[in-house]
């Protein structure tokens, strides 16, 4: 349990957490995830990894798919009202991420539930009762709400219901501890008050640092397109980890590896004293992450590929080959997406127009191309994806 305590950014209240641990009883550890995007990033994985650690200590993981709250939209950290997602879009995202999440967590002490099973069934009188648990003054204590209120930026009543619904989730699953990213601390603490309102023993709120994305500034998010997907290839995961700024890699070490914090501190100190090259330390980070997600062999292969392609600028000998329909004109985003090279046409268009697509090492930024120009040529997307078409 010390592993989790060392890595947590906040444990509130700490004395209640210590009492729970001393009790030796099997605890119910709640984590809610809103399926607002179709993939699982390393940022998600960091908190899911913490949930698995609780399982390894013998506790029950209660994973809540926020299929109802995703329709409302979490206002945490937002400077404007978040747009609502359609139900069918949320369902599609859930089906995509659920198998990935199930593969991360231990099956024997895991409960996976959807909050639409209880939130969608609340009667008007029950909603009014839930709303009476919290005052407007409490809501405006939250920094993002208070900032928007001070600037006369619109705050919809719907947004106030998000933390109320999240707190009611804790009531529904009888959570002892709720974990989440550090931006969720206010919501988790409100969950305590809502449990008290329903005459329950309040949960402990435990948060963890948010991983910064590959841009080095914003938190990792699919909406910011600065994320690393855990379902990406070992080569791409390794390469993207190598691309993060040196100063943010310490949170990656903390949240994505089992290295002792003292060892991580020693690495950091040696880099600050210039006795170690940060490039070599980041290579270790990439290997540890890929080893955990795939295997040691895949990690070694990814490192070799990075050295050959990114450092030595070599083209791989074994290019992936995709067969396409032979037409005079080819719409590149369609080809890239249909063959799984990109996740969507919009992603493909963005990469092509930004100069990330090459034909025989020459940039090509048009979306349409004559088929003779790309057949049996060495094609490249980004720094590490090489393929050919026939």
N, C-alpha and C positions, 0 to 999 in steps of 0.2 A: 504493500500500500504506500510505502514511502516513495516509490517511483512516481505515483500519481500526485502525491502531495508536493513533491519537489517541482513538478512540471506545471501545476495549476497556477493560474494568475490570480485567482481569488477563491477562497473557501469561506462561505458565510452561512451561519456562524461557525467558527472553527471549533468552539467548545462542543457544540452539538454534533459536529462531524466526528470528533474524537470519541464522544460517548457512543455513537452508532457503531464505530469500528470496534470499540471495547466490548460491545454487547455480544459480539460473535454471531449475531443472527444473520440470516440470509436477507440482504437488502435488495430493494427494487430500485434499479438505477435507470432513470428515464433520460432518453435523448429523442428530441423531436426534429425531424428533417422535412422541410417542405419540398416536394418534387417540382420545383420551378424550372428545372433544366434537365436535359436528358443524360447527363454524364456525372460521374463521381470524380471530383478533383482531389488532389493531394490535400487541399484545405479541409474538405469533408473527411478524408481518410484520417487526418490527424485526430479528429474528435472520435471517429468510429474506432480508431486504434485504442484510445483511452477507454472507451466503453468495453472493448474486448479485454483490456487489462482487469477491469472490475470482474468480468466473467471468470478470468483465470484465478481470481481470488475467491471464487465460489458464489458470487452474487448473480442476481437475475437481471439481465439486460432487457429493458422494455423500450423497444424502438417504435416511435409513433410516426407513421407517415402522415404528414399534414395535408391530406387530400382535401380537407375542408378549409383549413387556415390558408392554404396556398391560393385559394380563390379570393381571400381578403387581401393578402400581401403583407409581409412583415415590414413595418415602417422603421425598424431599427436602423439608425444611421442615414436615413433618407432625408433629403432636403425638400422633397415634394411628394405629393400623393402618388403611391405606387399603383400602376395599372393592374386590373384584375386579369387572371388567367381563365381561359375557358375550361370547363369540366373535362372535355375530351382530351385537351392538351395535357392536363394534369394526370389523367389516367394513363396516357401514353408515356409520360415521363416516369410514372411509378413503375410501370411494367419494364422500363429500361433499366432503372437503377436498382430495383429490388433484388434481382439475381446477383448483382455485383456486391451489394451490401451483405446478403446472406452468405456469400463466399468469404467475407471478411470476419464475420462474427461466429462464435461457437453456437452450434445448433441446440445443444442439450440444455442450456439455460438461457434461452432466448424467447421472448414474446414479441411478435410484430403485429401491430394493430394500426388501424386507420382512424383518425379522429372524426371522419365523416360519420362513423358508426354511432357516435353519441351527439356530436355538435349539430348534425343535420336534423336530429330528432327533438331538440329542445323546443318546448312550447313557449309561446309569447310570455306567459307568466314566469317561466323559468329564466328566460332571457332578462326580464325585468329584475328578477331576484339576483341574477349574476351581476347585472350592472350596478345594483345597489351595494355591492361589496367594495367598491372603489369610488373615491371622490374625484372630481375634476382637478382639484388641487394636487392630488397624488399623481394624476396623469401628467400634469404640467411640471412636475419635478423632474421628469425625464428630459435629458438634455436636448435631444433632437426635437421633441415637441415644444419645449420652452423657447428654443432658438427660432423655430418657425413661427411661434405665436408672437415673439418679440418683433419679428420682421413682417408681421401681417401676412405671412404665407398661409395659404389654405391648409387646414387640417380637417379631414372628413371624420364624421362620427364613426364610420366604419373602421378607421385606423385605431381608434380607441378600443374597439372590440378585439383587435388581434391579441394584445397581451392578456385580455380577459379570457379569451378562448384558450390561449396557451396555459394560463393558470388553471382553467377548468380541466384541461387534459391531465394535470397533476392530480386533481381530485379523482378523475375517472380511473386512472391506473394505480392510484394509491402510492405515489412516488415517495421514496425515502430520500433520495438524492436526485437532483436534476443536473445534468452536465450540458455544456454548450460552449460556443466561442465567447470571447470576452465581451463582445458587443451585445450579448444576450443577458448580461448580469442583471439589469433592471427588470427584465421580463421574468427571470428566474426568481428574483426576490419578491416580485408581485405574486408569483405562484404560491409562495409561503403564506402571504396574507389571505389569498383566496382559499387555500386549504383551511386556515384558521376559521374563516367565515363559515365554512361547511363543517366545522367542529372536528377537523382532522389534525393529527400531529403534523406540523409543517416540515416540508422538505428542506434539505441543505442545498444551497446553490453552489455549484463548483464550475468554474470557467477556466478555459485554457487560451493561450495566446492565439491570435489569428495569424495564419501564414500570409505573408506578403507575396503577391504574384510575381511573375517573371519580369514585370516592368519595374519592380523594386520600390514602388510607391503605394499603390492601392492594395487592399486585401485581395487575395486570390478569388476570382469570381468568373463564372462563364459569361456573365453579362459584360465584364470588362475585357474579355478575351485575353486574359493574362494568366491563364490556368495551365496546369499540367494534369492530364487525365490519367488515372491509374490503369485504364484499359488501353492506353497507347502502347506502342511497341517498346521493348526495353531500350532500343537505340534512341528513340525519340525522348523517352523519359530521362535517360542519362544526359542526352544532349541539352535538354531544356533545363535540367538542374544545373548543368555547367554554365548556363547563360544567366543565372540569377546574379545580382550584384553581391560582391563579397560580404558586405556588411549585414545582409539579411540571412545568410546561410546558417547562423547560429540557432535561429528558431526552427529551421528545418532539422538540424541535428537534435534539438531538444524534443520536438514533437513527432519526428518520423524515425528515430533510431533508439536503440536501447543503451547507447553509450552513457556511462556515468557522467553526471553534470560536472564533476571535477575534471574528468578527462576532456570534456568539451571546453571547459574554462582554460585548460592548459593549451589546447589548440589555439584558442583565441589569443591568449597571452603571447604565444610564440610568433603569431602573425603580427601582432602589435609591435613586438620587439624586433620584427623583421628577420627572425631566425628561421622562419618557415615560409614557404611560398603558398599564398592562399589558393593558387591553382591546384596544388597537390592535395590540399585539405578538401577542396571541393570535389576532387576526383574520388576521394574516400566516401564522401557524402553520397555521390551518385551511385557508387557501387553498393553501399549499404541499403539504399532505397530500392534499387532494382533487384538486389538479392532477396529482399523481403517480399516484394511483389511477384517476383518470378523465381529466380534461382541464382546460385553463385556462378554457374556456367554462363547463364544469360548476362549476368553483370559483367563478367570478364569479356564476353563477346561484344557487349555494348561499348565497353571502354576501348577495345581494339578498333571497333568501327568508328568511334569518335576520333581516335588518333589518326586513322587513315583518311577519313573524309574531311573532318573539320580542321585538323592541324596540318596534315600532309597534303590536303587538297586532292586526294586521289578519288577516282570514280570506282565504286565497287564493281568487282568482276561479275557477280551474279545478280544482274538487274532483274527486278520483278517484271514479268511480261503479262500484259493485259490485251485481250482480243476485243476489238471493237467492230461495229458495223461499218462497212465501207461506203461512205458518202463523200461527195466532193468537198463539202464544208462541214467542219466539226465544231460544235459548241463546247469549248473546253470545260466550263463549270459542270456541265451535264456529265461529261466523260469522267472527270475527276471524282465526282460524287457517286456515280453509279458503280465505280470500281473501288469505293471505300477509301480513296486517297484523301478526300476531304469529307467532313461530316455533313456539309450542306452546300447548296449552290451559292448561297450568299458568302460563305467562308471562302469558297473557291474564287469567286469574283474578286473579293477583297485581296486575296493573296496574289492573284494574277495582275491586277491593276496596280498593286504596290511594288511590282517588279520581282516577286519571289518565284516566278516560273521561268525556267530556262529550257531552250532547245539547243542541244549540243553546246552548252555553256554560254549561250547568248540569251539575254533577257528578251522575253516576249510578253507584251502587256495587253494585247488584244484578246477579246473573249472568244472570237471565232477565228478559225485557221483552216487553210487548205489542207486536206488530209495528207497530201504528198509531203508536206513540210514536217509532219510529226511521225509518220510511220517509220518504224525501225530506227528511230533516232534515240539518243540518250536524253531523256527528259528529267528535269529536276524541279522539285517544289520545296522551297525553303532550303535549309542547309544540309538536311540529312535524308531526304526522300528522293530516291532515284528509281526510275522505271522506264520501260519502253512499251510501245503499242504496236500491234501487228493485226 
